[in-house]
Amino acid sequence: MLLTASGANFGFLRTIPLLIGIMIGMQVMLLMVAFGIGGLILLYPSLHLVLKIAGSLYLLWLAWKIASAEYEKLETDDVTVKQMPFWQGGLLQLINPKAWLMALGAVASFSLAGSEYLHSVLAISLGMFMVNVVSGVIWMGFGSLIGRLLRSPRAWKMFNLAMGLLTAACVLLIWR
């Protein structure tokens, strides 16, 4: 949702930093899991609850920012309108409990023991990177196409409201 909304509001190229932030966050998380931090989540289930609460609050804040965004006609050389910085994309991943579980599952399922461990973690990391690039480009492309179709301030407001509501609805998935 975030990459789609950003792609629609700021265009494909101006959304690339957000995608990079999300990808860096995912890689950092994957490496943290591979080298021991993931064990803390398994050892202390209360950390999982903290991640759920923090992730929910952050997603609700993002949903509000998206839904309440004002329409502004963007020019390609306009730099006064600020999109979400890349570090917020990385932060989103680091407090996303489902992303932690995905990283835990990937390392637990696909890593090899012994001397092959580092190579297998590298392969998992590369696979995750490729999936992030492909899916991110698709979401950004979809968003930038939507951005070209929306012609009126009312259409933009409705789009931002819908993206905000869908982002907020993702909180429900965290608690399933």
ROBA-467470 format. One line per 4 residues: number of its first residue (from 1); their letters; for each residue x, y, z of C-alpha. Coordinates in Angstrom, 1 decimal. Each point is the difference from the previous one (the first is absolute). Layout:
NUM) a) X:Y:Z  ...
***
This chain:
1) mllt) 0.0:0.0:0.0  2.8:2.4:1.0  1.9:-0.4:-3.3  -3.2:0.3:-2.0
5) asga) -1.1:3.2:1.8  3.4:1.5:-0.3  0.3:-1.0:-3.7  -3.4:1.7:-0.7
9) nfgf) 0.8:3.1:1.9  3.7:0.5:-0.9  0.6:-2.1:-3.0  2.1:-3.1:-0.6
13) lrti) 3.5:1.6:0.2  -0.7:2.0:3.1  -1.2:-3.2:1.8  3.2:-1.9:-0.6
17) plli) 1.6:1.3:3.3  -3.0:-1.4:1.9  0.4:-3.4:-1.7  3.7:0.1:0.9
21) gimi) -0.8:0.7:3.6  -2.4:-2.9:0.1  2.5:-2.3:-1.6  2.8:1.1:2.4
25) gmqv) -2.3:-0.5:3.0  -0.9:-3.5:-1.2  3.6:-1.0:-0.6  1.1:1.4:3.5
29) mllm) -2.9:-2.0:1.5  0.9:-3.2:-1.8  3.7:0.3:1.0  -1.0:0.7:3.6
33) vafg) -2.1:-3.1:0.0  2.7:-2.1:-1.6  2.6:1.1:2.5  -2.1:-0.4:3.2
37) iggl) -2.5:2.7:0.7  -2.8:-2.1:-1.3  0.6:-2.4:2.9  -0.9:2.7:2.5
41) illy) -3.5:0.3:-1.6  -0.4:-3.7:0.4  1.4:0.0:3.5  -2.1:3.0:1.2
45) pslh) -3.5:0.0:-1.6  -0.7:3.4:1.6  2.4:1.5:-2.5  -2.3:-1.2:-2.7
49) lvlk) -2.9:1.8:1.7  2.1:3.2:0.2  0.7:-0.3:-3.7  -3.7:-0.4:-0.7
53) iags) -0.9:3.1:2.0  2.8:2.1:-1.4  -0.7:-1.2:-3.6  -3.8:0.7:0.5
57) lyll) 0.6:3.5:1.3  2.4:0.8:-2.8  -2.3:-1.3:-2.7  -2.9:2.0:1.4
61) wlaw) 2.1:3.1:0.0  1.1:-0.6:-3.6  -3.7:-0.7:-0.9  -1.0:3.3:1.5
65) kias) 2.8:1.9:-1.9  -1.0:-1.7:-3.3  -3.8:0.5:0.5  0.3:3.6:1.0
69) aeye) 2.5:1.0:-2.7  -1.0:3.1:-1.8  -0.2:0.1:-3.8  2.9:2.0:-1.5
73) klet) 0.7:0.1:-3.7  3.5:-1.4:-0.4  2.3:1.3:-2.6  2.9:-2.3:-0.9
77) ddvt) 2.5:2.6:1.2  -1.9:0.9:3.2  2.1:-0.9:3.0  -2.1:1.8:2.7
81) vkqm) -2.4:-2.9:0.5  1.7:-2.7:2.2  -0.7:-3.6:-0.4  0.8:-2.6:2.7
85) pfwq) 3.8:-0.2:0.5  1.7:-3.4:-0.6  0.8:-0.4:3.7  -3.7:-0.2:0.9
89) ggll) -0.3:-2.9:-2.5  2.7:-1.8:1.9  -1.5:0.8:3.3  -3.3:-1.4:-1.1
93) qlin) 1.6:-3.3:-0.8  1.8:-0.2:3.4  -3.2:0.4:1.9  -2.1:-2.2:-2.2
97) pkaw) -0.7:-3.2:1.9  -1.0:-2.0:-3.1  3.2:1.0:-1.7  1.9:-1.3:3.1
101) lmal) -1.9:-3.3:-0.2  0.7:-0.2:-3.8  3.8:0.5:0.7  -0.1:-2.6:2.8
105) gava) -1.8:-2.4:-2.2  2.4:0.5:-3.0  3.1:-0.4:2.1  -1.4:-3.0:1.9
109) sfsl) -1.3:-1.7:-3.2  2.8:0.7:-2.5  3.3:0.4:1.8  2.4:-2.8:0.2
113) agse) 1.9:-1.0:3.1  3.8:-0.1:0.4  2.4:1.5:-2.5  -2.7:0.6:-2.5
117) ylhs) -1.9:2.3:2.3  1.4:3.3:-1.2  -0.4:-0.9:-3.7  -3.6:-1.0:0.6
121) vlai) -0.8:3.2:1.9  1.5:1.9:-3.0  -2.2:-1.9:-2.4  -3.1:0.7:2.2
125) slgm) 1.0:3.7:0.1  0.5:0.1:-3.8  -3.4:-1.7:-0.5  -1.7:2.4:2.3
129) fmvn) 1.7:2.9:-1.7  -1.3:-1.1:-3.4  -3.5:-0.5:1.3  0.0:3.5:1.5
133) vvsg) 1.2:1.6:-3.2  -2.5:-1.7:-2.2  -3.0:0.5:2.3  1.0:3.5:0.9
137) viwm) 0.4:1.0:-3.7  -3.5:-1.5:-0.7  -1.6:2.0:2.9  1.8:3.2:-1.0
141) gfgs) -0.9:-0.4:-3.7  -3.7:-0.7:0.9  0.0:3.1:2.2  1.6:2.3:-2.6
145) ligr) -2.6:-1.2:-2.6  -2.8:0.8:2.4  1.6:3.4:0.6  -0.2:0.7:-3.8
149) llrs) -3.7:-1.0:0.0  -1.1:2.2:2.8  -0.9:3.4:-1.4  -1.8:2.0:2.6
153) praw) 0.7:1.0:3.6  -3.1:-2.0:1.1  1.3:-3.1:-1.7  3.3:0.4:1.7
157) kmfn) -1.7:0.5:3.4  -2.1:-3.2:-0.5  3.1:-1.9:-1.1  2.0:1.1:3.0
161) lamg) -2.9:-0.8:2.3  -0.3:-3.5:-1.5  3.7:-0.6:0.4  0.0:1.2:3.6
165) llta) -3.0:-2.2:0.8  1.7:-3.0:-1.6  3.2:0.7:1.9  -1.9:0.2:3.2
169) acvl) -1.8:-3.3:-0.8  3.5:-1.6:-0.1  0.0:0.4:3.8  -2.7:-2.6:0.2
173) liwr) 2.3:-2.5:-1.8  2.7:0.6:2.7  -2.4:-1.2:2.7  -1.3:-3.1:-1.8
***
